[in-house]
């Protein structure tokens, strides 16, 4: 009985010392925009190279700095060019829509 009473008193004391959290900036404010004038922003990245991950899957390095796994696993993913070295080499310098860049909050392709 005493233990339960002491626990209840301790919980009440914890409630009295509640932390008040401050609100963060709204994303709509101009001072929080990452690139307000859209300078240097391109809609698509280009492939700058390839490497294999620890599991042997091919990964494209993109000009935006992101990477993208490229798997050829029919019938789910049909990318036969990934397993052919000559076809991979032909993709270097080609446009590639980066999925990570498309998810950025400042991307115009996202709905508000």
C-alpha positions in Angstrom: 0.0 0.0 0.0 2.8 2.4 0.9 4.6 1.6 -2.3 1.6 2.4 -4.4 1.0 5.7 -2.5 4.7 6.7 -3.0 4.5 5.8 -6.7 1.4 8.0 -7.1 3.0 10.9 -5.4 6.1 10.5 -7.6 3.9 10.5 -10.8 2.1 13.7 -9.6 5.5 15.4 -9.0 6.6 14.5 -12.5 3.5 16.0 -13.9 4.2 19.3 -12.2 7.6 19.5 -13.9 6.3 19.1 -17.4 8.6 20.4 -20.2 7.1 23.0 -22.4 8.1 22.5 -26.0 8.5 25.4 -28.4 6.9 25.3 -31.8 9.3 25.1 -34.8 9.2 27.4 -37.8 6.5 26.9 -40.3 7.7 25.5 -43.6 5.8 28.2 -45.5 8.0 31.0 -44.1 10.5 32.4 -46.7 13.4 32.3 -44.3 13.0 28.5 -44.0 13.1 27.8 -47.7 16.1 25.9 -48.9 16.3 27.5 -52.3 13.7 30.3 -52.7 14.9 31.6 -56.1 15.3 28.1 -57.5 18.8 29.0 -58.7 20.8 26.0 -59.8 17.9 23.6 -59.4 17.3 21.1 -62.2 14.4 18.8 -62.6 16.4 15.7 -63.2 19.8 14.4 -62.2 22.2 12.5 -64.4 24.0 9.3 -63.8 27.7 9.9 -62.9 28.7 6.3 -62.2 27.9 2.9 -60.8 29.1 0.7 -57.9 27.9 -2.5 -56.2 26.6 -2.7 -52.7 27.5 -5.3 -50.1 24.8 -7.6 -51.5 26.0 -7.3 -55.1 23.2 -5.1 -56.3 24.1 -2.2 -58.7 23.8 1.3 -57.4 23.7 4.4 -59.6 25.6 7.5 -58.3 23.7 10.6 -59.4 24.8 14.2 -60.0 22.6 15.5 -57.2 24.6 13.5 -54.7 22.0 10.8 -54.1 22.3 7.1 -55.0 19.7 4.8 -56.4 19.6 1.0 -56.3 19.0 -0.6 -59.7 17.9 -4.2 -59.6 17.0 -6.5 -62.4 14.5 -8.9 -60.8 11.9 -9.9 -63.3 8.9 -9.8 -63.2 8.9 -7.1 -60.6 11.8 -5.0 -62.0 12.9 -5.4 -65.6 16.2 -3.6 -66.0 18.3 -6.0 -68.1 20.7 -3.1 -68.9 21.9 -3.1 -65.3 23.6 -6.5 -65.6 25.4 -5.6 -68.9 28.6 -3.6 -68.4 28.4 -1.9 -71.9 24.8 -0.9 -71.3 25.6 0.5 -67.9 28.4 2.5 -69.4 26.1 3.9 -72.0 23.8 5.3 -69.2 26.5 7.5 -67.7 25.6 11.1 -68.4 22.0 10.3 -69.2 19.1 12.0 -67.3 17.8 10.0 -64.3 14.8 11.2 -62.2 16.0 11.1 -58.6 13.3 9.8 -56.2 15.0 11.4 -53.2 15.0 14.9 -54.8 11.3 14.4 -55.8 10.4 13.9 -52.1 12.0 17.2 -51.0 9.6 19.7 -49.4 10.7 22.5 -51.8 10.0 20.4 -54.9 7.3 21.9 -57.1 6.1 18.4 -58.2 4.7 17.6 -54.7 1.2 18.6 -53.7 0.8 21.0 -50.8 
